[in-house]
Amino acid sequence: MKATRLLFLLLSLLLPAGGSFAQYLSVTDSVHITAITTVDSARVASSGVLIADDSIAVLGKMVIDSGGVVTHSQRLLAGLRLHVAGTLAIVSGGAIDVSGKGLLGGYQAGNAFGGSGETFNSTGDTI
């Protein structure tokens, strides 16, 4: 857990703002991506959760092990942006799961509109 965070801290100090580049992304706990990220290869381990709130490009192979999950934060307008140029291997029990991550439906906790579900207006505001 600490090793993954330390790796991202070192990369953020060494790389230019507006994006990041790492040779290999290994997710063994919860990792939250909030800037455009490009990696040569990636693995989400059985205990790993990759929260991708910005674009992730994998130049080679990406593996999601059994129990590993790739997702994004709730109500993220852009959705999940995952670009894998090589092979994407999802082992049985692994998942790309965005269930319940969209706008809130009617009568959901946190929905300010009661029985009406949320939607976006032409300026991108939730209504």
N, C-alpha and C positions, 0 to 999 in steps of 0.2 A: 504494500500500500504506500509506504513512505517512499520507496524507490521510484514508483511511477510518478508521484507528485514531484519528486526531486528532478527526475528527467525532464518533465514539462517546465519546471522552474528554470533549469539550466538552458533549455531551448529558447524560452521566452526572453532570457537575458542576452543570448547570442544572436538571435535572428531579428531581421527588420520588422518594424511595426506593420500591421495590416495583413499579416499572414504568418504562417510558420511552416517549417520543413523539418522532417525527422526521417531518418533512415527506416526505422521499424517502430511501429506502435504496438505495445503490448499492454492490454487492459486487463488487470487482475482484480480491480475494485471499481469504484465509480469514478469515471473520468468525464468531465463536462467540457466539450469543445465549443468555444464562443468566437473563434476567428477562423478564417479560411485556412485549411490545413491540408498539406500534401505529404504523403508518406510513400515509401517504396513498397511496404507490405504491412499488414496489420493482423493481429489476432486478439479476439475478445475471449478470454478464458472463462471457465465454467462459473466463476464467481464475479465476472466482470459485467459492468453496465456502461456502455458508451452512449452518452447523451450528446447528440450532434445538433447543436443549435446554429451552426454555420456549415458551409460546404466542406465536405471531406473528399479528397481525391486519393485513391489508392492506385499507384502505378502498376503494381503487380498483383499478388494474391492477397485476399482477405479471407480469414477463417473465423467463424463464430462457433465456438465449442458448445457442447451440451450445457445448458444453464446460462450461457452468455446471452446478453441482450443488447441490441442496438435500437435506440429510440430517439425522440426529441422531447423538449419541454411542452407542456400543455399550452394550447392556443397559439402555437407558433405559426404565423401566417405563411412563411416560406415552406413549411413542411420539412421533411427529411430530404436532404440533398447529399446523396452518396454516389460517387462515381468510381467504379472499379474497372480499371482497364484490363486487368488479368482475370483470374478466376475468383468468383465469390463462392465459398464453400460454407454451407450452413449445416453443421452436424445435427443429427436428430436430437431434439431437445433445445437447440439453440434457436434464436428468433430475431427477426427484425419486427418489432412490435410497436405500433403507434396507436393501439386500441385506447380509446378514451382520451386521446391527445388533441382532438380537434376542438371546435367551438362547442359550447355547452348547449345541450338540448333543453326543452321545457322542463320545469320543475326540478332542475339540478341544483345542488348546493353551489353557491357562488354566482349563479345566474341572476342578474338584476332585473330580468324581464319576466319573471314569474313563469307562466305556462307557455310563453313564446320562446322558441329556441333562438340562440344568437346567430347573427349573420354580419357580414361586413357591408358598409355602405360604399359609395363610389370614391370616398376619400380614404378608405381603409380603416375607418373607425368601427368598433364592435357596436352593433345596435340590436 
